[in-house]
Amino acid sequence: MKKLIASLALIAMTTPVWAATKTVTLSIPGMIYAACPITVKKALTKVAGVTKGEASLDRREATITFDDTKADIDALTRATRDAGYPSSQVGSAK
């Protein structure tokens, strides 16, 4: 029991205080069919740290909310690229 408490205390102390939830929009011009946003959303939500992902065929964009200590823009764009949909960031992460 003491080891468990010590481990939990250590984890709490080593977790960055400055962790933040961020939202980013990615432009994904290759989404042209109705099934494309489903594939993109599935790929993005598999990235560790992603808490929400939505993709729009009309705008050809995806909006992703993620924990910036677990994921970053490179991981998100890599996920879409690996799914067959190269993407780029629109604006800056909020």
C-alpha positions as CSV (number, residue, x, y, z in Angstrom):
1,M,0.0,0.0,0.0
2,K,2.8,2.4,0.8
3,K,4.4,1.7,-2.5
4,L,1.2,2.5,-4.3
5,I,0.8,5.8,-2.5
6,A,4.5,6.7,-3.1
7,S,4.0,5.9,-6.8
8,L,0.9,8.0,-7.1
9,A,2.6,10.9,-5.4
10,L,5.6,10.6,-7.7
11,I,3.3,10.6,-10.8
12,A,1.5,13.7,-9.5
13,M,4.7,15.5,-9.0
14,T,6.2,14.6,-12.4
15,T,3.1,15.5,-14.4
16,P,3.7,18.9,-16.0
17,V,1.7,21.7,-14.5
18,W,1.6,23.5,-17.8
19,A,-0.3,20.7,-19.7
20,A,-3.1,22.2,-21.7
21,T,-5.9,21.1,-23.9
22,K,-5.5,22.6,-27.4
23,T,-7.7,22.7,-30.4
24,V,-6.4,22.8,-33.9
25,T,-7.9,22.8,-37.4
26,L,-6.3,20.9,-40.2
27,S,-6.9,21.5,-43.9
28,I,-7.4,18.2,-45.7
29,P,-8.0,18.9,-49.4
30,G,-8.0,15.2,-50.4
31,M,-11.3,14.5,-48.7
32,I,-13.7,14.3,-51.6
33,Y,-16.0,11.4,-50.8
34,A,-18.6,11.0,-48.1
35,A,-16.6,8.2,-46.4
36,C,-13.4,10.4,-46.2
37,P,-14.3,12.3,-43.0
38,I,-15.1,9.0,-41.3
39,T,-11.7,7.6,-42.1
40,V,-10.0,10.9,-41.1
41,K,-11.9,11.1,-37.8
42,K,-11.1,7.5,-37.0
43,A,-7.3,8.0,-37.7
44,L,-7.2,11.2,-35.6
45,T,-9.0,9.8,-32.6
46,K,-6.5,6.9,-32.4
47,V,-3.7,9.4,-31.7
48,A,-2.8,9.3,-27.9
49,G,-4.0,12.4,-26.2
50,V,-6.8,13.3,-28.7
51,T,-10.0,13.9,-26.8
52,K,-12.3,15.0,-29.7
53,G,-12.1,14.9,-33.5
54,E,-14.5,16.1,-36.1
55,A,-14.1,16.2,-39.9
56,S,-16.1,18.1,-42.4
57,L,-16.4,17.1,-46.0
58,D,-17.9,20.5,-47.0
59,R,-15.0,22.5,-45.5
60,R,-12.4,19.7,-46.1
61,E,-11.1,20.3,-42.6
62,A,-10.8,18.5,-39.3
63,T,-11.0,20.1,-35.9
64,I,-9.1,18.2,-33.2
65,T,-9.0,18.8,-29.4
66,F,-5.9,17.2,-27.7
67,D,-3.7,17.1,-24.7
68,D,-0.5,18.9,-25.7
69,T,1.6,16.8,-23.4
70,K,0.6,13.6,-25.2
71,A,0.1,14.8,-28.8
72,D,1.3,17.5,-31.2
73,I,0.5,18.8,-34.6
74,D,3.1,16.5,-36.2
75,A,1.4,13.4,-34.7
76,L,-2.0,14.6,-36.0
77,T,-0.8,15.4,-39.6
78,R,1.1,12.1,-39.6
79,A,-2.1,10.2,-38.6
80,T,-4.1,11.8,-41.5
81,R,-1.2,11.2,-44.0
82,D,-0.9,7.6,-42.9
83,A,-4.6,7.2,-43.5
84,G,-4.1,8.6,-47.1
85,Y,-5.1,12.2,-46.5
86,P,-2.2,14.6,-46.2
87,S,-3.1,17.7,-44.1
88,S,-1.7,21.0,-42.9
89,Q,-2.5,23.2,-40.0
90,V,-4.9,26.1,-40.5
91,G,-3.9,29.1,-38.3
92,S,-2.5,28.4,-34.8
93,A,-3.6,26.0,-32.1
94,K,-5.9,27.5,-29.5
